[in-house]
């Protein structure tokens, strides 16, 4: 019997990143999703293509040997597949982990294979597998928890690969950047040994890789998106061609680099080389990505452990500079009422209905006693005050007022 991996999430990351490398490693991939259109397409199409893009050109891989199950209508089938699988991965978004956990818990509970299931969440969040494990264990009988280690092992991971917006007519095919990094902790697997997936970089300690990626790639990408949107730019590459925005991104990454070097004892030169690689990646004109798509979900991006507040809070605790990160926070706060982004409307509501201090607590999760708190409150107050000022102006003047109320970006 061949190797089998269950992957939750048939989206672009699932098909174009995780499934590609599981396929290359010789696994049969069983996609699990609740989207009828994706499942139907996977069930009726025997292969799809992943096109890797870089400044050096393009290369295309064909992905085969997969099946697909709709967990909404065929949960029992999913449970049975998990009970005999080698690996479970997911790329569904951090907020969806609680919804996929019950079916995973049921599949783990009925396992009788000699080797534990390897569970790896591939999400843009710190400790995503730990989060998923918590949900799984909450759906597992307390007596069965005592022997969970015999049936499943959980490892956190850090993933890094830019997947831009896709052509609406691309079907299952995915266009993706050539660069990737998939780092997974190996210690949870102990004497059993980790799965054989060559694309994964197995490490003893994951936190340095997670924070380096989140506070460099994600921080810079989102900074370019938020500043770019208010400069009238359409894509990230266009924003990065703007000398002012490019300079802002560099200033932000100087701050996050200082944290990474200080906290994780990574050599300054090594981190600077990583920064230059990231700036080149997000500036890649061959990966056109809209500022709205990259900036979406501002509530998550402004949360306590995410790309702005996470590093800024740690820098504040160390008495180090974080001014440029506050600028990114300010621009993220302006990402309000954006079409097709529910969180941007939620952001606007929170800012409208709460005092600066209460809004700061609700948005960032910072404690009122935290050394970063008062600085963020000032930024929130500024954004709220400008919104109130614009709202009071006569309609014909609103457009002009906005250009003065917001930071000037050349």
C-alpha positions as CSV (number, residue, x, y, z in Angstrom):
1,X,0.0,0.0,0.0
2,X,1.4,3.4,-1.0
3,X,1.8,6.5,1.1
4,X,-1.4,8.6,1.6
5,X,-1.8,12.2,2.7
6,X,-5.1,13.9,3.6
7,X,-5.1,17.6,2.8
8,X,-7.8,19.9,4.1
9,X,-8.3,22.9,1.7
10,X,-8.4,22.6,-2.1
11,X,-7.5,26.3,-2.6
12,X,-4.4,27.7,-4.3
13,X,-2.1,27.1,-1.4
14,X,-3.4,23.6,-1.0
15,X,-3.0,22.7,-4.6
16,X,0.0,24.9,-5.5
17,X,2.2,24.4,-2.5
18,X,1.3,21.6,-0.1
19,X,-0.1,19.1,-2.6
20,X,2.7,19.7,-5.1
21,X,5.4,18.6,-2.6
22,X,3.3,15.8,-1.2
23,X,2.9,14.5,-4.8
24,X,6.6,14.9,-5.5
25,X,7.3,12.9,-2.3
26,X,5.2,10.0,-3.7
27,X,2.0,10.5,-1.6
28,X,-1.5,10.0,-2.9
29,X,-3.2,13.2,-1.9
30,X,-6.8,13.1,-0.8
31,X,-8.2,16.7,-0.9
32,X,-11.0,17.5,1.6
33,X,-13.1,20.6,1.3
34,X,-16.7,21.8,1.6
35,X,-16.7,23.9,-1.5
36,X,-18.7,22.0,-4.1
37,X,-17.1,23.7,-7.1
38,X,-13.5,22.8,-6.0
39,X,-14.4,19.2,-5.0
40,X,-16.3,18.6,-8.3
41,X,-13.4,20.0,-10.3
42,X,-10.9,17.8,-8.5
43,X,-13.1,14.8,-8.9
44,X,-13.6,15.2,-12.6
45,X,-10.1,16.3,-13.6
46,X,-7.3,13.8,-13.5
47,X,-4.5,16.3,-13.4
48,X,-3.7,20.0,-13.0
49,X,-0.6,22.2,-13.5
50,X,1.5,24.2,-11.1
51,X,3.5,26.9,-12.9
52,X,6.5,28.3,-11.0
53,X,7.4,31.8,-11.9
54,X,10.7,33.7,-11.3
55,X,12.6,36.4,-13.1
56,X,14.5,33.6,-14.8
57,X,11.4,32.3,-16.5
58,X,8.7,29.8,-15.9
59,X,8.5,26.0,-15.3
60,X,5.4,23.8,-15.1
61,X,4.7,20.6,-13.2
62,X,1.8,18.3,-13.6
63,X,0.1,17.0,-10.5
64,X,-1.7,13.7,-10.5
65,X,-2.5,10.8,-8.2
66,X,-5.1,12.6,-6.1
67,X,-8.7,12.2,-5.1
68,X,-11.2,14.6,-3.5
69,X,-14.0,14.3,-0.9
70,X,-16.6,16.7,0.2
71,X,-16.6,16.6,4.0
72,X,-20.0,18.4,4.1
73,X,-21.7,15.5,2.4
74,X,-19.4,12.5,3.0
75,X,-17.9,12.9,6.4
76,X,-17.8,9.2,7.1
77,X,-15.6,8.7,4.0
78,X,-13.2,11.4,5.3
79,X,-13.0,9.7,8.8
80,X,-12.2,6.4,7.2
81,X,-9.5,7.9,5.0
82,X,-7.8,9.6,8.0
83,X,-7.9,6.3,9.9
84,X,-5.5,4.8,7.3
85,X,-3.5,7.9,6.3
86,X,0.2,8.7,7.0
87,X,-0.1,12.4,7.0
88,X,-2.8,15.1,7.6
89,X,-2.1,18.6,6.4
90,X,-4.3,21.7,6.1
91,X,-4.3,25.1,4.5
92,X,-7.7,26.5,5.3
93,X,-7.0,29.7,7.3
94,X,-6.4,29.9,11.1
95,X,-10.1,30.7,11.7
96,X,-11.3,27.5,10.1
97,X,-9.2,25.1,12.2
98,X,-11.9,24.7,14.7
99,X,-14.3,23.5,12.0
100,X,-12.0,20.8,10.5
101,X,-11.0,19.5,14.0
102,X,-14.0,17.3,14.8
103,X,-13.7,15.1,11.7
104,X,-9.9,14.8,12.2
105,X,-10.6,13.8,15.8
106,X,-13.0,11.0,14.7
107,X,-10.5,9.7,12.2
108,X,-7.6,9.6,14.7
109,X,-9.8,8.0,17.3
110,X,-10.5,4.9,15.1
111,X,-6.9,4.4,13.9
112,X,-5.4,1.0,14.4
113,X,-2.3,1.4,12.2
114,X,1.1,0.8,13.9
115,X,2.5,4.2,13.1
116,X,0.9,7.5,14.4
117,X,-0.6,10.0,12.0
118,X,1.6,13.0,11.4
119,X,-0.5,16.2,11.7
120,X,1.0,19.4,10.2
121,X,-1.0,22.6,9.9
122,X,0.3,24.8,7.0
123,X,-1.1,28.2,8.0
124,X,0.2,31.7,8.2
125,X,0.0,31.7,12.0
126,X,2.3,31.0,14.9
127,X,1.7,27.6,16.5
128,X,-1.2,26.7,14.1
129,X,-0.7,22.9,14.7
130,X,-0.9,23.5,18.4
131,X,-4.1,25.4,17.9
132,X,-5.5,22.6,15.7
133,X,-4.4,20.0,18.3
134,X,-6.3,21.8,21.0
135,X,-9.5,21.7,19.0
136,X,-9.0,18.0,18.1
137,X,-8.4,17.1,21.8
138,X,-11.5,19.0,22.8
139,X,-13.5,16.6,20.6
140,X,-11.7,13.5,22.0
141,X,-12.9,11.5,25.0
142,X,-10.7,12.2,28.0
143,X,-9.8,8.5,28.4
144,X,-8.7,8.3,24.8
145,X,-6.5,11.4,25.3
146,X,-4.2,9.3,27.5
147,X,-3.1,7.2,24.5
148,X,-3.3,10.0,21.8
149,X,0.4,9.8,21.2
150,X,0.0,6.2,19.9
151,X,-2.4,7.5,17.2
152,X,-1.2,11.0,16.3
153,X,1.8,13.3,16.5
154,X,1.6,17.0,16.0
155,X,4.3,19.3,14.5
156,X,4.2,23.1,14.0
157,X,5.4,24.5,10.7
158,X,6.3,27.7,8.9
159,X,5.4,28.1,5.2
160,X,6.6,30.7,2.8
161,X,5.5,31.0,-0.8
162,X,3.8,33.8,-2.6
163,X,0.6,32.8,-4.4
164,X,-0.7,35.8,-6.3
165,X,-4.3,36.3,-7.5
166,X,-5.0,33.7,-10.3
167,X,-6.5,34.1,-13.7
168,X,-10.3,33.5,-13.3
169,X,-10.1,31.1,-16.2
170,X,-7.2,29.0,-14.9
171,X,-9.4,26.3,-13.4
172,X,-7.4,24.1,-11.1
173,X,-4.1,25.3,-12.4
174,X,-2.0,27.4,-10.1
175,X,0.5,30.1,-10.9
176,X,3.0,30.5,-8.0
177,X,6.4,31.9,-7.2
178,X,9.4,29.5,-7.6
179,X,10.9,30.4,-4.2
180,X,9.5,28.4,-1.2
181,X,10.3,27.5,2.3
182,X,8.5,24.8,4.4
183,X,10.0,24.4,7.8
184,X,8.6,21.8,10.3
185,X,9.8,20.8,13.8
186,X,11.0,17.3,14.0
187,X,11.2,16.7,17.7
188,X,7.5,15.8,18.2
189,X,8.1,12.6,16.1
190,X,10.7,11.2,18.4
191,X,11.9,7.7,17.7
192,X,9.1,7.1,15.2
193,X,10.7,9.5,12.8
194,X,9.2,12.3,10.7
195,X,7.4,11.7,7.4
196,X,9.6,11.4,4.2
197,X,8.9,14.7,2.5
198,X,12.1,16.1,0.9
199,X,10.7,19.6,0.4
200,X,10.4,20.1,4.2
201,X,13.3,21.5,6.1
202,X,13.2,19.7,9.5
203,X,14.4,21.6,12.5
204,X,14.7,21.1,16.3
205,X,13.5,24.6,17.1
206,X,10.9,26.3,14.9
207,X,10.3,29.7,16.5
208,X,13.3,31.5,14.9
209,X,12.0,30.4,11.5
210,X,8.4,31.3,12.2
211,X,9.2,34.8,13.5
212,X,11.8,35.5,10.8
213,X,9.3,34.6,8.1
214,X,6.2,36.3,9.7
215,X,8.1,39.5,10.7
216,X,9.9,39.8,7.4
217,X,7.8,38.3,4.5
218,X,4.3,39.0,5.9
219,X,5.2,42.3,7.5
220,X,6.8,43.7,4.4
221,X,4.1,42.4,2.1
222,X,1.3,43.9,4.1
223,X,3.1,47.2,4.6
224,X,3.5,47.5,0.8
225,X,-0.2,46.7,0.4
226,X,-1.5,49.2,2.9
227,X,0.8,52.1,1.9
228,X,0.3,51.2,-1.8
229,X,-3.5,51.3,-1.6
230,X,-3.5,54.8,-0.2
231,X,-1.1,55.9,-2.8
232,X,-3.5,54.7,-5.5
233,X,-1.3,51.7,-6.5
234,X,-3.0,48.7,-8.0
235,X,-0.4,45.9,-7.3
236,X,2.3,45.2,-4.8
237,X,5.0,45.3,-7.6
238,X,3.7,48.8,-8.5
239,X,3.8,49.9,-4.9
240,X,7.4,48.6,-4.5
241,X,8.5,50.7,-7.6
242,X,7.5,53.8,-5.6
243,X,10.7,55.0,-3.9
244,X,8.8,56.3,-0.9
245,X,7.0,53.1,-0.2
246,X,10.1,51.0,-0.9
247,X,11.9,53.1,1.6
248,X,9.1,52.7,4.2
249,X,9.3,48.9,3.7
250,X,13.0,49.0,4.3
251,X,12.6,51.0,7.4
252,X,10.1,48.6,8.8
253,X,12.3,45.6,8.1
254,X,15.2,47.3,9.8
255,X,13.1,47.3,13.0
256,X,12.0,43.7,12.6
257,X,15.5,42.6,11.7
258,X,16.9,44.2,14.9
259,X,14.4,42.1,16.9
260,X,15.2,38.8,15.0
261,X,19.0,39.4,15.4
262,X,18.7,40.3,19.1
263,X,16.2,37.6,20.1
264,X,17.3,34.6,18.0
265,X,21.0,35.4,17.7
266,X,20.9,35.2,13.9
267,X,23.9,36.9,12.4
268,X,23.0,40.5,11.2
269,X,24.5,39.8,7.8
270,X,22.5,36.7,7.4
271,X,19.3,38.5,8.2
272,X,20.1,41.4,5.9
273,X,20.6,38.9,3.0
274,X,17.2,37.4,3.9
275,X,15.7,40.9,3.8
276,X,17.1,41.6,0.4
277,X,15.7,38.3,-0.9
278,X,12.3,39.2,0.4
279,X,12.3,42.7,-1.0
280,X,13.2,41.2,-4.4
281,X,10.4,38.6,-4.1
282,X,7.6,41.0,-3.3
283,X,8.8,43.4,-6.0
284,X,8.7,40.7,-8.6
285,X,6.6,42.1,-11.6
286,X,5.9,38.6,-12.8
287,X,3.8,37.9,-9.7
288,X,1.1,40.6,-10.1
289,X,-0.9,40.8,-6.9
290,X,-3.4,43.4,-6.0
291,X,-3.0,45.5,-2.9
292,X,-6.6,44.8,-1.8
293,X,-6.0,41.0,-1.9
294,X,-2.8,41.2,0.1
295,X,-4.3,43.7,2.6
296,X,-7.5,41.8,3.2
297,X,-8.3,40.6,6.7
298,X,-7.0,43.6,8.6
299,X,-8.4,42.4,12.0
300,X,-6.2,39.3,11.9
301,X,-3.2,41.3,10.6
302,X,-3.6,43.8,13.5
303,X,-3.9,41.1,16.2
304,X,-1.5,40.5,19.1
305,X,0.9,37.9,17.7
306,X,0.7,39.0,14.0
307,X,3.0,40.8,11.7
308,X,2.8,44.4,13.1
309,X,1.8,44.2,16.8
310,X,3.8,41.0,17.4
311,X,7.3,42.5,16.6
312,X,6.4,46.0,17.8
313,X,5.4,44.7,21.2
314,X,8.6,42.7,21.6
315,X,10.7,45.7,20.5
316,X,8.9,47.9,23.0
317,X,9.6,45.4,25.7
318,X,13.2,45.5,24.9
319,X,13.3,49.3,24.7
320,X,14.1,49.2,21.0
321,X,12.8,51.3,18.1
322,X,9.4,50.5,16.5
323,X,8.3,53.8,14.9
324,X,8.1,52.5,11.4
325,X,6.0,49.6,12.5
326,X,3.5,52.1,14.0
327,X,3.3,53.6,10.5
328,X,2.2,50.2,9.2
329,X,-0.3,49.9,11.9
330,X,-1.7,53.3,11.0
331,X,-2.1,52.4,7.4
332,X,-3.7,49.0,8.3
333,X,-6.2,50.9,10.4
334,X,-7.2,52.9,7.2
335,X,-8.1,49.7,5.4
336,X,-11.8,50.1,6.0
337,X,-15.0,49.2,4.1
338,X,-13.2,47.5,1.3
339,X,-15.4,45.5,-1.1
340,X,-15.4,41.7,-0.6
341,X,-13.5,42.0,2.7
342,X,-15.7,41.4,5.7
343,X,-13.0,42.2,8.2
344,X,-12.5,45.7,6.8
345,X,-16.1,46.5,7.6
346,X,-15.6,45.1,11.1
347,X,-12.6,47.3,11.5
348,X,-14.5,50.4,10.6
349,X,-17.3,49.4,13.0
350,X,-14.9,48.9,15.9
351,X,-13.2,52.3,15.3
352,X,-16.5,54.1,15.0
353,X,-18.1,52.6,18.2
354,X,-15.2,52.6,20.7
355,X,-12.8,55.0,22.4
356,X,-9.2,54.9,21.2
357,X,-8.1,52.9,24.2
358,X,-11.0,50.4,24.0
359,X,-10.5,50.0,20.3
360,X,-6.8,49.3,20.8
361,X,-7.6,46.6,23.3
362,X,-10.2,45.0,21.0
363,X,-8.1,45.2,17.9
364,X,-4.6,44.4,19.1
365,X,-5.1,42.4,22.3
366,X,-2.5,44.5,24.0
367,X,-2.7,44.9,27.8
368,X,-3.3,48.5,28.9
369,X,-0.1,48.3,30.9
370,X,2.1,47.1,28.0
371,X,4.8,49.6,26.9
372,X,3.5,49.7,23.3
373,X,-0.1,50.4,24.3
374,X,-0.1,54.2,24.7
375,X,1.7,54.6,21.3
376,X,-0.9,52.5,19.5
377,X,-3.7,54.4,21.2
378,X,-2.3,57.6,19.7
379,X,-2.3,56.1,16.3
380,X,-5.9,54.8,16.7
381,X,-7.0,58.2,18.0
382,X,-5.5,60.0,15.0
383,X,-7.3,57.7,12.5
384,X,-10.6,58.0,14.4
385,X,-10.2,61.9,14.5
386,X,-9.6,62.1,10.8
387,X,-12.6,60.0,10.0
388,X,-14.8,62.3,12.2
389,X,-13.3,65.4,10.5
390,X,-14.0,64.1,7.0
391,X,-17.6,63.0,8.0
392,X,-18.4,66.6,9.1
393,X,-17.3,68.2,5.8
394,X,-19.7,69.1,3.0
395,X,-19.9,66.4,0.4
396,X,-18.0,68.3,-2.4
397,X,-15.0,68.8,0.0
398,X,-14.7,65.3,1.3
399,X,-12.4,64.1,-1.5
400,X,-10.0,67.0,-1.1
401,X,-10.0,66.6,2.7
402,X,-9.0,63.0,2.4
403,X,-5.8,63.9,0.6
404,X,-4.8,66.2,3.4
405,X,-6.0,63.9,6.2
406,X,-3.9,60.9,5.1
407,X,-0.1,60.6,5.0
408,X,1.5,62.0,1.8
409,X,2.9,59.2,-0.3
410,X,4.9,60.1,-3.4
